[in-house]
Amino acid sequence: MNPLLKVHEVSAGYGLGSVLDAMSLHVESGEVVAVVGANGAGKTTLLRTIAGLLTPTHGQIYFAGNTISGVPAHNIVGRGLALVAEGGRLFPFMSVRENLELGAFVVTSRVEKRRVIDEMMTLFPILASRSSQMAGSLSGGERQMCAIARALMSSPRLLMLDEPSAGLSPLMLDKVLDMLRAVVKSRNVSVLLVEQHVEDALEMANRAYVIERGCIVKTGTGSELLNDPDVQRAYLGL
């Protein structure tokens, strides 16, 4: 059986500079997979390449059994793959509800769009109370929740998150991760998570990859990597 996402020997970068070097990984349906590594290791480049924002210079990316290498980003969203970029990237001078509506651009039925918005307001109660508020006035944690909800408006099969903890306090990070766990459970969505808080990412993940300089150097279950001496020494300060 084919995995939901398969990245096969993909190389990619910016201009003449290569960041990813023949990288291969996969995500099964229903899995939470984490990608961890130091700053500059290639984590964001990996997500941008999968999402269609960068074109691989080598290798192939398959989603739900079909190649998506070179497919425009908006078409990739329509196929069921959504990216929450670092910082959320909301439209600050639009309301929370308007930001959510933009996430439903692949939904053609007004009735369905309203239904999904209501579902997001139920899943993220804080957004219901902030519905008419400008997104730029939200707190960091609220912005991250709004960004996740906006990505879910397209009913993705795979949700990719780039550093959802960026700029958040430990307390707010816990709230965001709890919301993310609820999303995985309630919507049966797969997750590819890039996160600087390695311990939190590995605790949440079914499997994980450690990357260095655009290459995968370790892989295993979240618990296996949490107990790996090299990972503990490099990323957990143990």
N, C-alpha and C positions, 0 to 999 in steps of 0.2 A: 504494500500500500504506500502511495506517495505521501510525503510529508506535506503539510499545508504550505510551508515556505521552504525552498531549497536554494541556497546560495552555493554555486559550484565554481570553485577556483576563480573567484572574481578579483580583478585588479581595477583600481580606480584612483583618481586623484584630481588635481586642479592644474590646468595648463599642462606643462611638461613634467610637473612633479607628481610622482606616484605615492599614494598613501596606503592603499590596501594592496597586499601582495598575495595573489592567488588564494584568497580566503574562501573557505567552505564551512558552512554551518546549516542547520535546519531547525525548524520549529514544527512540532506536531500539533494537530488540532487539540485544543483544550490545555495546552502547555503554557506555563510561564517560563520564559528563557531569559536569563540575564547575560549581558555582555559587560565585563568589567575590565579596567585597565587604567593606567596613568593618563593624565592629560596629554593629548597629542598622539595617543596610541592608534587612533583611527576610528573610534567608536561612532562619533557623529557622522563621519564620512560614510561609514557602513550604512547607517540608517538613511542618509540622504540618497545613497545609491539605490537602495532597495525601493525607496519611495519615488524614484524617477527624477529626482532633482539633479542627479549626476548620472552620466552614461558610463557604464563599465568599459574599460579599454581591453579587457579580456574576461572570458568566462561568461556564465549565464546565471540568471535569476529566474526561478520558477515559482509561481504562486497558484495554488489549487491545480497543479498539473500543467499549467500553461506558462510559456516564457513571457516575462514582463521586461526583459532587458530592452532598453530603448523606447519603451512605451511612455507617452507623456504622463506627467504626474497626475493630472486630473482624471485621466482614464484609469490609472491604477487605483485611485480612490473609488471609482465606480465599480471596480472588480472586488472590492471588499477589504482594502488595506488602507489604514489611516495612520498618519504620523502626528504626534504632538511634539512640536519642536521645543528646544530649550527655552524657557521663559514664557512659553504659552503662545506668544505672538498674537494676542488679541487685538481687535480694533478698539482703541481706547475711547474714542468719541462716539461709539455706538453702544447701545444698551446691552445688558447681558442677553436678553431675549433675541435681539437682532444678531448678536454674535452666534447664538445657537442656530438661528435660521440660516445663516450663511453656511453652517456645517451640513445643512440638509440640501445642498444644491443638486445632489443626485436624486432626491426624492421629488417626483413630479406631482403627486397627489397632495392637495392642500390638507385634506382630512388626515392623511398619513403623517404629514409634517406636524400638524397640531398634536397628533397622538404621541409622536416621538418626543416632542418638546415637553408634553405633560409627563412622559416617562422620565425624562432627565430631571425635571423639577422634583419628582418623587424620589429619584435616586440620589440627588444632591439637594436636600432641603434648603440649604443656605442660598442656593441660586434662586429658588422660588421667592424668597424674601428680598432678593436683590434684582428681581426680574427687570425693572425699569431703570435701574441704576446704571450709570456709565461704567463700562468695563474698566476704564483707566483708574477709577476710584476704589476698586476692590483691593483687599489685602493680597499679599503674595499667595497665600494658600487658597484664597477664593479665586484668584486668577487661574491658578493651576487646575482647580476643580472645573472652572468654566471651560478651560482649554480641553480638558479630557472629555467633558460633556459635549462640546462642539464636535470633537472627533467622532464620538459615538453616534452623533446625529445621522451619519451615513450608514449606520448598522454594519460596521466592519466585522470581518471574521478574524482579522489580526490587527491589534492595536500596538503601535510602536511608540515608545516614550523615551525622549532624550533628556536625561537629567531632571526628572520631575521634582527633585529636592532643591534645585538651585535657588538660593536666596531665602529658603524657608527656615524658620526656627525648628528645633527638634520636636516641639509639641505639635506644630502645624504639619511637619513632615509625617508624624505618626497618623494624623487625621487624614492626610492625603493618601497614604499607603493603605489605611483601613478602607477608605472609599474605593481604592483600586481593587482591593481584595473582594469587596462587595460586588463590583462590576464584573470581575472574572466569574464569580459564583452565580450571579443572577442572569448574566447574558451569555455565558459559555463562550466568551471571547478569548482567543489566544493572545498572549502578550510577549513582545520582544522589548526588554527593558534595558536601557543604558543608564547606569546610576553611579554617582561618585561615592555614595555611602555603601561601600562594598558589603558590609555585614547585613544591612537591611535588604539589599538586593539578593544576596545568597539565601537568606532566610525565607524569602518569598518565592524563590525560583525552584521549579522542578529540576531544571538543568541550567548550566552556565558555561560560558566560555571566557577565558582570560586572554586578552590580546596585548601584544607589545609590538610597536613599530609596524603595525598593519598586518601582523601575523598572529594566528592562534597558537598559544604556547601551552595551554592547559584546557581540559574540558572534563566535566563530570557532573554529578548531581550537586545541588546547592549545598547539601550537608557535607558531601565529600570535600568540596573546595573550602568550606568553612573550617574544616579540620586539617586542611593541607598546610604543612609547616611553611612552605614557600609563600603561599597566599597570606597566611597569618603574618609573616615577617614583612612582606612587601606592602600589604594594604591594610592590615588590621593593627599594626603597631605592637604585635605580640612577640 
